[in-house]
Amino acid sequence: MNEFHQLKGHDLFAMTVFLSAAKSRSFRATAIEFEVTPSAISHSIKNLEERLGVRLFNRTTRSIALTDAGERLAAKLRHAITSVADAMHEVEDAREIPRGTVRINASDVAIRMILRPILARFLRAHPLIHLDIVTDGRLGDIVAEGFDAGIRLADAVPQDMIAVHLTETASFAAVASPGYLATRGRPQVPQDLHRHDCVCFRFDSGLIYRWEFERHGIVETIDVKGPLTLTDQILMVDAAIDGIGIAFVPDFLVSDALETGALERVLEDWCPAFPGVCLYYPGHRHVSAGLRALINAIKQ
């Protein structure tokens, strides 16, 4: 007879307590998580063992360890308990008015491209939500730093995250002012940039961005040089307009300047499209009603 068949009669709390203790290997840590005494946790586990007729933990005065039966029970319960919890959260969210703080980590460019166009409309529609947006070019760990979600280029999203595609592609543009091009000429291939003044970009990590070009399957990566290095791409656009040199920035940042003639494209057929921008979040974490509302607003 399968020793797990009696689980149908057990309550969700007892099973959740067991899984927490199985993960932490500590009744004390489980007690802190559930805000009860260690003796209450021990009593709950003992009752579960008596109902099943098997020992789930081997106990010493200093530690606990799962028995073979405990290992099998934990393996069967983990997915089931997660599914039940997710279902309950979804029901709660269906009736809940989105509220609370939603913390987002993103680069300055991502904020300008993805969030700025919808911020005012979103906050008017959801007056109980507070958005805490942190501009960060370090590509840090959003879980360790307490963020609900991050926004990155698709190829920069960690593999263990759930990614929601917000744009299909993203493109860069190499641009310069008409005055600069009249004086210095137009580069015809990426290698020509070695003879030009370029406006360089420095990541928050301290690394200088290497300009990446591609045409017909040929990839060129150029370590550009120039009189100016910046950490703000908006300032890079301003520098290019002022004739300081050639800038290489996301194309949506220069659309107005290109339309007015303040800037002109160079190496256009070498400027590739990259995988689009994604919002991402941990797969093991429940998606709050507030974060779901923000995702929906961006996608719309």
N, C-alpha and C positions, 0 to 999 in steps of 0.2 A: 504493500500500500504506500502511495506517495505521501511523505510526511508533510507536504505543503498543502494538501487538499483542504485542511481546516482553516486556512487563511481567509476564506470567504466570510467567516463570522467575526473577524477581528476588526477593531476600529482603526481609522486612519492614524490617529495619534500614536497608538502602540507601534504600528509599523514604521512611522516616521521617526520615532524615538530609537527604534532598533537600527534603522539605517544610519542615523546620526552617530550612534555609538560605534557602529561597524566602521564608519569612516574615520572617526577621531581616535578610536581605540581608547576612549576615556569616558567613564560615566560622569566625571566631574566637568569635562568640557561640554558634554551633552546637556548637563544640568544648567550650565551657564547659558547655552544657546536657548533653552526652553524656559529659563527663568524659574526653575524649580530646584529642589534640593537633590544632591546626589542619591540620597536614599530613595527618593521618589522614582528616579530613573532606574535604580537597581530593582525596586519593587515591580515596576512596569515590565522590565526585561524578564524577571523571575516568573511573573504571571504568564507572559508569552511562552516561555519555555514549558511551563506546566500544561498549558493548553495544547501545545504541539507534542508534548511528550519527548522532547529532545533538548539537549544542552546546546545553546547557541554560542556561548562564550566560555572559554577557560579563564578563570580568575586567579590572580595572586594579590598580595597586599599592595602591589605597586602598579600592576597593569592588567589589561584584559586582552584577549586574543580570540578571534573567531575560530570555532570548531569547523570541521568539514561541513556539517549540516548548516552552520551559520553562514559559511561562505556561499553555499548553494542558495540559501534563502535570500541573502543580500543580492546575489546576482539576478534572481528572478524578480525581486521587488523593485529594484532601482528604476527600471523603465516604467513600471506600472504606477509607482508613486509620482514620478515626474509627470506622467500623462494626466493623472487625476488632478495634480496641483495646477497644471497648465489649463485644464478645462475649467477649474474653479476661477482662475484668474480671468479667463476670457469671459465668463458669465458676469463677473464683477465689473469688468471693463465695459461690457455692453450696457450696463445701467449707470455707469459712473460718468459724471461730468469730468473731463480731463482737467487735472489740477496738479499743483506742486511744481517743484523745480526740475527742469530738464537740462542737464549739463552736456554741452557739446564741445568737442575739441576739433579744430580745423585750421588749415592754413589760411592766411589772409586772402589769398586768391579764391579759395573755395568759399569762404564767407561772402565775398563780394559777388561771386558768380551764382551761388546756390541759395544762400540765406537772405542776403539783402533784398532781393526783389519781392520776397514774400513776408518779410518780418512784420511790417505794419499791419497787413491784412490778417496775418495769423494771430497776432496778439490782440487785435480787436475782436476776432472771432472766439478767442479763448482767454477771457480776462482772468481766469484763475490759474493760468500757467505762467511761471516765471522762467524765462530762458537765460541760462548762464553760459555764455559763449566765450571760449578762451582761444585766442589766436596763438597758434604754436606751429612753428616749422620744424620741430625736432622729430616728428613722427613718433611720439612717445607711446607708452603703454597705457591705453585708456582705462583698463581695468585697475591697474596699480594706482593710477592717479584719480580714480573716483569719477570718471565720466560715464554718462549713459550711452554715448555713441561718439563716433568720430567721422570725419569726412576726409577722404583721400582719393587720389587717383587709383583706379582699380588695381593696378599692378603693385601698389604699395599697401594694400589691405592684408593684414596677417591671415594666414591660411585657416586658423581656427575660429575665424569670425564669420558671422552671417552678414553678407553684403547685399545692399539694396541699390541697384543701379539707378542713378539719377540722370545721367546723360550717357548717350551711346558712345561718343568720342569726345576728345579734347584736342585742340590743335594749338601749335605755337606759331609765332610769326617773327621773322627777323625784320627789323624796321630801322629806318634812319630818316633824318630830316632832308628835304630837298637841297638845302644849303650844304650840308655835309657831303651828300652824294655828288653835288656839282664840283666840289673841291677835291674830293678823294676818289671819285669813281665808284662804280658798282661792282661788288664781288660777283663773279660768275659761278664759282664753285666754292664749297665750304673752305677749302685750303686757302683761298684768297683772304680769308679773315685774318690770317697771320700778318697781313700787311695793313690791317685797319685798326682803328681805335674801337674797342668794344666796351660796353658797360657791363661789368661783371656782377654776378649775383652770388652772395655768400649765404649758405644755410646757417641755421641757428647752431648747428654742430661745429661750425667753423670751416667746413669744406666749401670750396669754390665749385659752383655748378659748371660741368663740362657740357658744352652745347652739342646736341645730338641731331644729326641730319640723316635722311634716308631717301634714296631714289632708285627705283627699279631693282630693289633688293640690295643695293650697295649702301652700307652704313658708314657714316663719317662722324667721328667724335673729336671735337676740337677744344683744346685748352686755349681759350681766347685770352688776350691781354688788352689792357687799356688803362686810361688815367683815372678810372672811377670804379669802385666796388661798393655795392649797396646790398642791404638785406630787405628792401621794400621794392616790390615790382612796380608800384605806382610811381615811385621816384625814378625808377629806370625809364619809364615811359617819358616822364618830364625831361630827363636828361637827354634822351634821344631827340625830343622836340627842340631842345635848346642847342642841338648840333654837337653835343659832346662826343657822340659815337653811335655805333650800331647796338641796338638792344634786341634781346631774344626773350619774348614774353608770351603768355597765353593770348591768343588772338582777340578774345573778347575785350581785353583791356585797351586795345588800340583801335577798335572799330570806329569810334568817333573821330580820332585823329586822322585815320586813313580817309574817312569820308570828307573831311574838311581840307585835306591836302597837307596838313601839318607834318604827316609822316608818309613814307612810301615803303612798300615791301621790297625786300631783296631776297634772293635765293628761294623764291616762293615754291618752285617745284621740288625743292629739297626739304621743305618743312613738313614733317610727317604728322599724321593724326595718331593720337595715343588712345589706349583704352579709356573709357569715360570715367566720370567721377562717381564714387559710391559713398553712401552712408553705411556704416557698419557698426555692429554691436556684438557682445558675447553671446554665443549660442546657448549657453546654459542659464542665461539670465532672463527672467520674465520681462517682456516688453510692456512698459507702463502705457496707460491710456494717453498720457501726455506725449510720449515719444511717438506712439503710433499716429497721433493726430498731426505731429510735425512731419512725419514721413509722408502722410497722405497729402498734406498741403504742398510739400515740395514736388511730389509727383504730379499733382494737378497743375 
